Amino acid sequence: MDHSDSAGPSAASVKRDTLSLRGFSFAMYATQALLISYIPLYFMDQGFSAHQIGIIYSTGPFISIFANLLLGMASDRFQTIKKLLTLLLFGQLAMLSLLFPAQHFALICLVMTAFYFFQTPMNPLSDSLILLASEHIKTPYALIRIFGSLGFAISAYLFGLILKAYGSDWTLPIGICTISITIVLSFFLKDYRGSTRKIEFSGFFKLLRKPEVLYFFFIILLVSISHRMNESFLAVALRDMGASDSQVGLAWLFSAISEIPVLFLMGKYGHKFKELPLLAFACLMYMLRFWLASVLDDPRLVLSTQLMHSVSFGIYFSTALRYLSQLIPDEYRSSGQAVYAVVWSGLAGLISGTAGGYIFEHFGRSSFYQIGAVLALLSAVLFLCKHIFGQK
């Protein structure tokens, strides 16, 4: 059925397909760099409070729960990922264009909710495409996905320099450019056939009846809330300390670059270590990172703590997925990953955006990061308890 199943792809075809996927990943993550690093500063310059920015950002995780399920089913039904990615990008372009005239808070929330509907399924769909492609083009997932990290890192820094020089009014035009480039690159992608991910609703209920699965997802929720609090409000926190837009970009550059070698090392040697102690260690690194952010007042020092993203997120992300694959039987693998995505992106983002924004505005940056540190410490303790007293 697939072009590569019968005789196998030619060397030129493999090279072209690999280049297309890498270019697409680079451009897609460039938009995410703008979204995470500078859109909060754009709204701040428009006169919105930290709490309001938190509400705007929490619309994404809320809508992502529905968008991911809907697009996952659409992908299975129509047997395409490429066309859906292109469609989602056109939706993003339309919504971002509507932000130009929007000034009222309620209208901005509505537009951003629609924007996130088109934006949040991009990662799982592109990951699925890369995983399917890697079987055909014999290129490991990491060697394609790493270009996404590079796109995020380089763009975060470059956009910071541009916005420092020309002001935050350039935020939306930059977004229009990155999305337009990604649309053009999406036309060069191919659809691949394989064991397409299917969301089985019966699988959800079977999974959620297992106490060890519930326990695992509860800890994941705690870690994710602390991670998302930092991700959503780092730009606001740095600006609060007097950092420039280019320093904000540098913070994201540090975190994105630092995760690359760790993800490679975890892919190569991670299997030699037990998952639960590794997850506990990653949570302790999160705790230390957020505690430092709560006590430091110099933005340059807080910026340097972003290098700890390597030993917190880098270890946590790869290890959590590995543990999940052992915890959940093969027939419910995709359901388990769907639940993981809903917890990691949806619920955690919703809680961190709304509650985090309120805490930041009413209790200040220090208390905000201390709460993140406490959640990370609690997660480490729970992972260790599971390791010492659990069967697995």
C-alpha positions as CSV (number, residue, x, y, z in Angstrom):
1,M,0.0,0.0,0.0
2,D,2.8,2.4,0.9
3,H,5.3,3.5,-1.7
4,S,8.2,2.2,0.4
5,D,6.8,-1.2,1.4
6,S,7.6,-3.1,-1.9
7,A,11.1,-2.2,-3.0
8,G,12.2,0.1,-0.3
9,P,13.0,3.8,-0.7
10,S,16.0,5.0,-2.8
11,A,18.9,6.8,-1.2
12,A,17.8,10.1,-2.8
13,S,14.3,9.6,-1.6
14,V,15.5,8.9,2.0
15,K,17.7,12.0,1.9
16,R,14.8,14.2,0.6
17,D,12.3,12.8,3.1
18,T,14.7,13.2,6.0
19,L,15.5,16.8,5.0
20,S,11.8,17.6,4.7
21,L,11.0,16.3,8.1
22,R,13.9,18.1,9.7
23,G,13.1,21.4,8.0
24,F,9.4,21.1,9.0
25,S,10.4,20.3,12.7
26,F,12.8,23.3,12.8
27,A,10.1,25.7,11.5
28,M,7.3,24.3,13.6
29,Y,9.3,24.7,16.8
30,A,10.4,28.2,15.8
31,T,6.7,29.2,16.1
32,Q,6.5,27.4,19.5
33,A,9.6,29.4,20.7
34,L,7.7,32.6,19.9
35,L,4.5,31.4,21.5
36,I,6.2,30.3,24.8
37,S,8.9,33.0,25.1
38,Y,7.4,36.2,23.7
39,I,3.6,36.1,23.4
40,P,3.3,36.6,27.2
41,L,5.5,39.7,26.9
42,Y,3.4,40.9,24.0
43,F,0.3,40.7,26.1
44,M,2.1,42.3,29.1
45,D,3.0,45.2,26.8
46,Q,-0.6,45.4,25.8
47,G,-1.4,46.1,29.4
48,F,-2.7,42.8,30.7
49,S,-1.8,41.5,34.2
50,A,0.0,38.3,35.1
51,H,-3.3,36.8,36.2
52,Q,-4.9,37.7,32.8
53,I,-1.9,36.3,30.9
54,G,-2.3,33.1,32.9
55,I,-5.9,32.8,31.9
56,I,-5.1,33.4,28.2
57,Y,-2.4,30.7,28.4
58,S,-4.7,28.3,30.3
59,T,-7.2,28.3,27.3
60,G,-4.6,26.3,25.4
61,P,-4.3,23.3,27.7
62,F,-8.1,23.3,28.2
63,I,-8.9,23.1,24.4
64,S,-5.9,20.8,23.8
65,I,-7.8,18.0,25.6
66,F,-10.5,18.0,23.0
67,A,-8.3,19.0,20.1
68,N,-5.9,16.1,20.6
69,L,-8.6,13.5,20.8
70,L,-10.5,14.9,17.8
71,L,-7.4,15.2,15.6
72,G,-6.2,11.7,16.7
73,M,-9.5,10.2,15.6
74,A,-9.5,12.2,12.4
75,S,-5.9,11.0,11.6
76,D,-7.1,7.4,12.1
77,R,-10.3,7.9,10.1
78,F,-8.8,9.6,7.1
79,Q,-5.4,7.8,7.3
80,T,-3.4,11.0,6.9
81,I,-1.2,13.1,9.1
82,K,0.3,15.4,6.5
83,K,-3.0,16.9,5.4
84,L,-4.1,17.5,9.0
85,L,-0.8,19.3,9.8
86,T,-1.3,21.6,6.8
87,L,-4.9,22.3,7.8
88,L,-3.9,23.1,11.4
89,L,-1.2,25.5,10.2
90,F,-3.7,27.4,8.0
91,G,-6.0,27.6,11.1
92,Q,-3.1,29.0,13.2
93,L,-2.4,31.6,10.5
94,A,-6.0,32.8,10.4
95,M,-6.3,33.0,14.2
96,L,-3.0,34.9,14.6
97,S,-4.1,37.4,12.0
98,L,-7.3,38.0,14.0
99,L,-5.1,39.0,17.0
100,F,-3.9,42.2,15.2
101,P,-7.2,44.2,15.7
102,A,-8.2,42.4,18.9
103,Q,-7.9,44.5,22.1
104,H,-10.7,43.4,24.4
105,F,-9.6,40.7,26.9
106,A,-12.6,38.4,26.3
107,L,-12.1,38.6,22.5
108,I,-8.4,37.8,22.9
109,C,-9.2,34.8,25.0
110,L,-11.7,33.6,22.4
111,V,-9.2,34.0,19.5
112,M,-6.3,32.4,21.5
113,T,-8.6,29.4,22.4
114,A,-9.3,28.9,18.7
115,F,-5.6,29.4,17.9
116,Y,-4.6,26.7,20.5
117,F,-7.2,24.4,19.0
118,F,-5.1,24.4,15.8
119,Q,-1.7,24.6,17.6
120,T,-1.8,22.0,20.4
121,P,-2.3,18.9,18.2
122,M,0.8,19.8,16.2
123,N,3.3,18.0,18.5
124,P,1.6,14.6,18.9
125,L,0.8,14.5,15.2
126,S,4.3,15.5,14.0
127,D,5.8,13.0,16.5
128,S,3.5,10.3,15.0
129,L,4.6,11.2,11.5
130,I,8.3,11.2,12.5
131,L,8.0,7.8,14.2
132,L,6.2,6.3,11.2
133,A,8.7,7.9,8.8
134,S,11.7,6.7,10.8
135,E,10.7,3.1,10.1
136,H,10.8,3.8,6.4
137,I,13.8,6.1,6.1
138,K,15.9,4.2,8.7
139,T,16.7,7.4,10.5
140,P,16.2,7.4,14.3
141,Y,13.4,9.6,15.8
142,A,15.9,11.5,17.8
143,L,18.0,12.5,14.8
144,I,14.9,14.2,13.3
145,R,13.3,15.5,16.4
146,I,16.5,17.2,17.5
147,F,16.1,19.7,14.7
148,G,12.9,20.8,16.5
149,S,15.0,21.6,19.6
150,L,17.5,23.5,17.4
151,G,14.7,25.4,15.8
152,F,13.3,26.4,19.2
153,A,16.7,27.3,20.6
154,I,18.0,29.4,17.7
155,S,14.6,31.1,17.1
156,A,14.1,32.0,20.8
157,Y,17.4,33.8,20.8
158,L,17.1,35.5,17.3
159,F,13.5,36.6,18.0
160,G,14.7,38.1,21.3
161,L,17.3,40.2,19.4
162,I,14.7,41.4,16.9
163,L,12.1,42.3,19.5
164,K,14.7,44.1,21.6
165,A,15.6,46.2,18.6
166,Y,12.2,46.8,17.1
167,G,9.7,46.3,20.0
168,S,7.0,43.8,20.9
169,D,4.7,45.1,18.1
170,W,6.8,42.8,15.8
171,T,5.7,39.7,17.8
172,L,2.7,38.9,15.6
173,P,4.3,39.6,12.2
174,I,7.2,37.2,13.2
175,G,4.5,34.5,14.0
176,I,2.8,35.1,10.7
177,C,6.2,34.5,9.0
178,T,7.1,31.3,10.9
179,I,3.7,29.8,10.3
180,S,3.8,30.7,6.6
181,I,7.2,29.1,6.2
182,T,6.0,25.9,8.0
183,I,2.9,25.7,5.7
184,V,5.2,25.8,2.6
185,L,7.5,23.1,4.2
186,S,4.4,20.9,5.0
187,F,3.7,20.5,1.3
188,F,7.1,18.5,1.0
189,L,6.1,16.0,3.7
190,K,4.8,12.5,2.9
191,D,2.2,10.4,4.6
192,Y,3.5,7.0,5.8
193,R,1.4,4.0,6.6
194,G,2.1,1.9,9.6
195,S,0.6,1.0,13.0
196,T,-1.3,4.3,13.1
197,R,-2.1,5.4,16.6
198,K,-5.7,4.7,17.4
199,I,-7.5,6.1,20.5
200,E,-9.5,3.3,22.1
201,F,-12.0,4.7,24.6
202,S,-12.4,1.4,26.3
203,G,-8.7,1.5,26.9
204,F,-9.0,4.6,29.0
205,F,-11.4,3.0,31.5
206,K,-9.3,-0.2,31.8
207,L,-6.2,1.9,32.4
208,L,-7.8,4.1,35.0
209,R,-9.1,1.2,37.0
210,K,-5.5,0.2,37.7
211,P,-4.2,1.8,41.0
212,E,-0.5,1.8,39.9
213,V,-1.5,3.7,36.7
214,L,-3.6,6.2,38.6
215,Y,-0.7,6.7,41.1
216,F,1.8,7.3,38.2
217,F,-0.4,9.8,36.5
218,F,-1.1,11.6,39.8
219,I,2.7,12.1,40.2
220,I,3.1,13.1,36.6
221,L,0.4,15.8,37.1
222,L,2.3,17.2,40.1
223,V,5.6,17.4,38.1
224,S,3.8,18.8,35.1
225,I,2.2,21.6,37.1
226,S,5.6,22.8,38.4
227,H,7.2,22.4,34.9
228,R,4.3,24.3,33.2
229,M,4.3,27.1,35.9
230,N,7.9,27.9,35.0
231,E,7.3,27.5,31.2
232,S,4.3,29.8,31.3
233,F,5.7,32.5,33.5
234,L,9.5,32.5,32.9
235,A,9.3,35.4,30.5
236,V,7.1,37.4,32.9
237,A,9.4,36.6,35.8
238,L,12.5,37.6,34.0
239,R,10.9,40.9,32.8
240,D,9.8,41.4,36.4
241,M,13.5,41.4,37.3
242,G,14.4,43.8,34.6
243,A,15.6,41.4,31.9
244,S,15.6,42.5,28.3
245,D,13.8,40.5,25.5
246,S,17.1,39.2,24.3
247,Q,17.9,37.8,27.8
248,V,14.5,36.1,27.8
249,G,15.5,34.6,24.4
250,L,18.8,33.5,25.8
251,A,17.0,31.7,28.7
252,W,15.0,29.6,26.2
253,L,18.2,29.1,24.1
254,F,19.9,27.7,27.2
255,S,17.1,25.3,28.1
256,A,16.6,24.0,24.5
257,I,20.3,23.5,23.8
258,S,20.9,21.9,27.1
259,E,18.3,19.1,26.6
260,I,19.8,17.9,23.3
261,P,22.9,16.0,24.7
262,V,20.9,14.6,27.6
263,L,18.1,13.3,25.4
264,F,20.8,11.6,23.3
265,L,22.6,10.1,26.3
266,M,19.2,8.9,27.8
267,G,18.4,7.3,24.5
268,K,21.7,5.5,24.5
269,Y,22.3,4.6,28.2
270,G,19.1,5.4,30.0
271,H,17.9,1.7,29.8
272,K,20.8,0.8,32.1
273,F,19.2,2.6,35.1
274,K,15.9,1.9,36.9
275,E,13.1,4.3,35.9
276,L,11.7,5.4,39.2
277,P,15.0,6.5,40.9
278,L,15.8,8.4,37.7
279,L,12.4,10.1,37.8
280,A,12.9,11.0,41.5
281,F,16.4,12.4,40.6
282,A,14.8,14.5,37.8
283,C,12.2,15.9,40.2
284,L,14.9,16.8,42.7
285,M,16.7,18.7,39.9
286,Y,13.4,20.5,39.2
287,M,13.1,21.3,42.9
288,L,16.6,22.8,43.1
289,R,16.1,24.7,39.8
290,F,12.8,26.3,41.1
291,W,14.2,27.0,44.5
292,L,17.1,28.8,43.0
293,A,14.7,30.8,40.8
294,S,12.8,31.8,44.0
295,V,15.8,33.2,45.9
296,L,17.9,34.8,43.1
297,D,17.2,38.4,42.1
298,D,19.7,38.8,39.3
299,P,18.0,37.9,36.0
300,R,21.4,36.6,34.6
301,L,21.6,34.1,37.4
302,V,18.0,33.0,37.0
303,L,18.8,32.7,33.3
304,S,21.7,30.4,34.0
305,T,19.3,28.0,36.0
306,Q,17.7,27.2,32.6
307,L,20.7,25.0,31.9
308,M,19.3,22.7,34.6
309,H,16.5,22.0,32.1
310,S,18.9,19.3,30.8
311,V,18.9,17.2,34.1
312,S,15.3,18.0,35.0
313,F,13.2,17.9,31.8
314,G,15.7,15.9,29.7
315,I,15.9,13.0,32.1
316,Y,12.2,13.2,33.2
317,F,10.7,13.3,29.7
318,S,12.5,10.3,28.2
319,T,12.3,8.2,31.4
320,A,8.6,8.8,32.0
321,L,7.8,7.6,28.5
322,R,10.0,4.6,29.0
323,Y,8.3,3.7,32.3
324,L,4.8,4.3,30.7
325,S,5.6,1.8,28.0
326,Q,6.4,-0.9,30.6
327,L,3.4,0.0,32.8
328,I,0.8,-0.2,30.1
329,P,0.2,-3.3,28.0
330,D,0.7,-3.0,24.2
331,E,-3.0,-3.1,23.3
332,Y,-3.6,0.1,25.3
333,R,-0.3,1.8,24.5
334,S,-1.9,4.6,22.4
335,S,-4.6,5.2,25.0
336,G,-1.9,5.4,27.7
337,Q,0.0,8.0,25.7
338,A,-3.2,9.9,25.1
339,V,-3.9,10.0,28.8
340,Y,-0.2,11.1,29.4
341,A,-0.6,13.9,26.8
342,V,-3.9,15.1,28.4
343,V,-2.2,15.1,31.9
344,W,1.1,16.6,30.8
345,S,-0.3,19.3,28.4
346,G,-4.0,19.7,29.3
347,L,-4.7,19.4,33.0
348,A,-1.3,20.6,34.2
349,G,-1.4,23.6,31.8
350,L,-4.9,24.5,32.9
351,I,-4.0,24.4,36.6
352,S,-0.6,26.1,36.2
353,G,-2.1,28.9,34.0
354,T,-5.0,29.8,36.2
355,A,-3.7,29.1,39.7
356,G,-0.1,30.1,38.7
357,G,-1.2,33.4,37.4
358,Y,-3.1,34.2,40.5
359,I,-0.2,33.2,42.8
360,F,2.3,35.2,40.7
361,E,0.2,38.3,40.8
362,H,-0.9,38.2,44.4
363,F,2.0,36.6,46.2
364,G,5.0,37.4,43.9
365,R,7.6,35.6,42.0
366,S,9.4,34.1,45.0
367,S,6.3,32.4,46.4
368,F,5.4,31.3,42.9
369,Y,8.7,29.4,42.4
370,Q,8.7,28.1,46.0
371,I,5.3,26.4,45.3
372,G,6.8,24.9,42.1
373,A,9.8,23.6,44.1
374,V,7.5,22.0,46.8
375,L,5.5,20.2,44.1
376,A,8.7,18.9,42.5
377,L,10.0,17.7,45.9
378,L,6.7,16.0,46.7
379,S,6.9,14.2,43.3
380,A,10.4,13.0,44.0
381,V,9.3,11.6,47.4
382,L,6.3,9.8,45.8
383,F,8.5,8.3,43.0
384,L,11.0,7.0,45.6
385,C,8.1,5.6,47.7
386,K,6.8,3.8,44.6
387,H,10.3,2.4,44.0
388,I,10.9,1.2,47.6
389,F,7.5,-0.1,48.5
390,G,5.9,-0.9,45.0
391,Q,6.4,-4.1,43.1
392,K,7.7,-2.3,40.0
